[in-house]
Amino acid sequence: MYHLIGLLIFSLLFISLFYKNIEKNNILLFIVFSFLFILASVRYNIGTDYIYYSVFFQSVKPLTFHPNYTFPSEYMEPLFMHIVALFKYIISNPIFYFSFWSFITLLFFWLGIKKESSNYILSVFILYCIFYHHYLFNTIRQGVVMGIFIYSVRDILDRNFFKILFISIVSSFIHSSGLFILLAYIISFVKVKSRLTIFGLLFLSIFVWKSGFGEQIFTIFAIKFQNVIPNLYMYVKVFFYDHSLTQISQRLLLLIPLIYYYPILSKDDKFSKLFSIYFFGTLIYFSFGFFGLFITRINMFFRILEILLIPMLYQRIKNNNQKIIVQFCIMIWCFTIMTWLYFKEAYYPFKTIFGNFY
């Protein structure tokens, strides 16, 4: 089922080769996002965090100002918990809350893609295959913030500091990764000068990882601030494992075409700024590769820019035959990655409030 939906979206991308108006068709974009929203809303017990969030949604009491009022979790951010508690006056069914947060996440992605993507269908295809199942079915709070990040790209590019500061602070009360939006704004001022610099920084980051130097810095920082950021120390204790060769290879394969065409693409100020942010995430990912899950989450936050960067590269291709080759390369990459869903009981079969789909 997962690949069938991906194939339907890909078919629109293929058709766009012959009907250019499909590439940035607002109605078509709305229809696809509406379908993705329905899919996320009717799921039942799908995602490794589903039970955790379901228990939380059930146990939250309607918000009151009574001094003895408490939330059932000390690890979730306050704005997220308060919004759920406010809605508890209206409805208590956990399915509503999964649907509500899916709507918020997809709304921001929809608005962001409408504003910034040079090819709506390609952006949605990458979003669905690489990020949708991770951040709408799982790690819900970070998914919301990643949607807000894409929505805020225009303000990052336009240097709207105070608006970005506001967005970043508010987002951090939904998930702490919201602070990365402000970090992305700061990084956007740094421009990578050449491909030689890019390769040099990549090799340096891998050296920091393999030498153990990055591990020492990270561990010291986590222990020193464990009272301030308890989750960080928890990641050090529980999720200490290296990246695999497959993960590293995948990141490098994604970077190769972007680096190869960097001299041409970087003439576009938008690409230059977004690539700086994206590349920073890659350096963090390589440098601290020993804390697999934690660093992967940071990396994925910046990787979401692929839904904008890859279409920018794709739109540079003028020949339809070349575009077909690129499309099928992207499809193979996306569909290969998406196969992991079939090996996780938390995702397959796809369970809904109406029954199972295979």
GUMAR-707051 format. One record per residue (C-alpha): x, y, z. Coordinates in pm, whole numbers, plus 50000, padded with zeros to 5 digits. Layout:
GUMAR-707051
XYZ
...
//
This chain:
GUMAR-707051
500005000050000
502795024350090
504455020549751
501135021749567
500435056249708
503975066849620
503475053649268
500295074149229
502155105849327
505075096449101
502695091648808
501665128048847
505335137648838
505835117748519
502755133048355
504105167648441
506815162048179
504155166447914
501785189948098
503985216148262
501085233148441
500845202848673
504235210648830
502845240149028
499115233449028
497535245649352
494405224449321
496385192549261
498665200649554
495615205649778
494095172349667
497305152949737
497735168950080
494075162450161
494595125650084
497725124450302
495755140750583
492955114950557
495535086950557
497145100550874
493765106151040
492305071150994
495415051951103
495195031551419
498185019551621
500595028751342
503995042551445
506395032951723
505205062351935
501495056251880
500815039152214
502885064852402
500955093952251
497625075752280
498125070552653
499135106852691
496075119652501
493805097752714
495355107253047
495475145052999
492735162353196
490895193553078
493035223853157
492265241853482
494095267153695
493785246054007
497125245254193
497065207154202
496595203853825
499425184153665
500245169653325
500875132153287
504295137453127
507295157953230
509135152452901
506735169352661
506925206252583
504395229552753
502595244052450
501935209552308
500485197552639
498395228952695
496825227052349
495825190852412
494455199852756
492385228352611
490815205652350
489915180952624
486915203252699
485575194852353
486625158952280
488525131252455
488975105352178
492735100852110
492055095951738
490995132351719
494375143851851
496335122951603
494185138151329
494545173451467
498335172951485
498545156851140
496445185451007
498715211751166
501865194751034
500555190850679
499115225950678
502555241150737
504175218150480
501465226950227
501925264450282
505725261350273
505785241149952
503325265249789
505615294449871
509025279349807
508995248449586
509825250549217
507995217549157
505115209549392
504685173249287
508365164349326
508415180949669
505365161249783
506775128649644
510005132649844
508065144150150
505825113450136
508535087450072
511265100250306
509625120450585
505865114950602
505845081250782
508595091551024
507185124951132
503415121451104
503135085651228
506035089151471
507865117151660
504745138351610
505975169551789
509155172051582
507075166851268
504975197451352
508105218551402
509665206051077
506525217550897
506845251651063
510495252450955
509575247850588
506875274350628
509425298650775
511975294450492
510805326450321
511425346450639
514885330850674
515725340850317
514325376050366
516285380750691
513185387050905
515075381851229
512385390851481
509755369851306
512145340251296
513005345751663
509305345351750
508595314451537
511605296251682
510675303452045
507015294152000
507975262551809
510365252152085
507375250052320
505915223752088
509215205352045
512685216252154
513955212751797
512145245651726
515345263151835
516995249151521
514895273551317
516825302351471
520055282951422
519145277951055
518655315551021
522155321751160
523755295050939
522125310050629
524575339050655
527485315350593
528215308850227
530375279650121
532885293249871
533825262849666
533455225449618
536955220949760
535785236750086
532745213750092
534865182450050
537375194750307
534655200150568
533125166250492
536425148050545
537045168150863
533625159051005
534195122050934
537625124551102
536035140551411
533595111451427
536065082951372
538785097751596
536405098451894
536985135551948
533355144151877
532205116952116
534275131552400
532945166752345
529335155152323
529545132852632
531145160152845
528475184952733
525625160452802
526895152053152
527585188353242
524085199553142
522115168353236
520075187753492
519155213853231
518615190252936
517855155953090
516785141052755
520255147552614
521925126652883
519305099452831
520305097352464
523965092852564
523095064152797
520525046052585
521175053852217
524925050252187
525605033751850
527395042551528
525925050951191
525995022450942
527915023250615
524545023550434
523455055050617
526705072950540
526635062050176
523065074250137
523965108850265
526985110950035
524975099649733
522485127449799
525245153149828
527135143449512
524735159149256
524225190049474
528005194449508
528645187149140
526265214649027
527115237649317
529055263649108
525945268748892
523235264749156
524985286749413
524535316849186
520945315449307
520915332449648
518025310449764
519855278149684
523065291049840
521385298850173
519355266850188
522355245650094
524415261250375
521735251050626
521395216350474
525145210850462
525505221250826
523075193450920
525225168850727
528385179850910
526655175251246
525435141151134
528925129351039
530795145451330
528645129851602
527845097251426
528225075951738
524895088051888
522865073251607
519255081051700
519795115251854
522015128551576
519745113251314
516855133751452
518905165651429
520055156251082
516515148650963
515395183051079
517785199050829
517325171350572
513715182450525
515185209350299
515605181750039
511965187649944
513065222149820
516685216449712
516125186049490
513335203049289
515645233049240
518265209749092
515635191248888
514265223348735
517715231448596
517355201948359
515765212948033
515785180547834
512795157447895
514825125847835
517275136348104
514375145048334
512935110148289
516265094848394
516455117648698
512845110048791
513455072648788
516675076548988
514725096149250
511925070249247
514355041149296
516065059749582
512765068749752
511115034849705
514215016449825
514305036850146
510565032050199
510884993950208
511824996150578
508115001250653
507324965050564
509794951350819
508344970051118
505284956451297
504484992051402
503925001451036
502854970150851
500154960450784
498704995350771
496034994851040
493105019151029
489905024951222
488205006250936
490554976250913
493974965850783
495524973350444
498484954650295
//
